[in-house]
Every structure is written in structure tokens, then in C-alpha cells.
Amino acid sequence: MKTYDRRAGRFYDPNAIEAGGGPAPDAVKLLTVEQVAERLACSPSKVYRMARTGLMPSVKVGGSVRVSSLELAEWIGRGCR
């Protein structure tokens, strides 16, 4: 869902962050555990375990675990470390 910033006079995605610290349109998506498991070809329980132990970068949104698409790509690029 996009939000309108009256000062900037534009819509933006509040979940997206650009290098300068401000919002950037559609820059980052938060993936569900199921989406991450599909991308990594593993089970959702393994994704939950890696997130819980801190092996994989993740955030909790309410009671749900989410993984930033950008951080997931960087994590994979580092050899999953």
C-alpha cells in the first residue's frame, strides 16, 4: 500500500528505503517465510529456524516473520553467512 507524502508531493511505499534513509518507491519488498522457502528450495520450518537463530536476516512484523528481499539477496551473495 502506498502512502502520500504531502511535503514531498508524491506517493511512496513506507516499506521501501533508499540509500539516503528516506522512502523509495518499490525498492524493497518484505517476503513471507513461504516465499523465502520457495526461493531457497527448502522448507518453511528451516527458514523459521534460520531466522530465529539469527543465521538469516529477518524482522518480526506483528507476530509474523518477514525477510527483506534486498537483505535476502545480499545474504545469498555473501554465501549465506
Residue pairs with C-beta under 8 A, 6 or more apart in sequence:
1 13
1 14
2 11
2 12
2 13
2 25
3 11
3 12
3 13
3 14
4 10
4 11
5 11
5 12
5 23
11 25
12 23
12 24
12 25
13 23
13 24
13 25
13 26
13 27
14 23
15 28
15 29
15 30
16 23
16 24
16 25
16 26
16 27
16 28
17 23
17 24
17 27
17 28
18 24
18 27
27 70
28 68
28 69
28 70
29 68
29 69
30 59
30 61
30 66
30 67
30 68
30 69
31 39
31 66
31 67
31 68
31 69
31 72
32 64
32 66
33 44
33 47
33 48
33 51
33 64
33 65
33 67
34 44
36 47
36 56
36 67
36 72
37 43
37 44
37 46
37 47
39 72
40 47
47 56
47 65
47 67
48 65
49 55
50 56
51 58
51 65
51 67
55 80
56 67
56 72
56 75
56 80
57 67
57 68
57 71
57 72
57 75
58 65
58 66
58 67
59 65
59 66
59 67
59 68
60 66
75 81
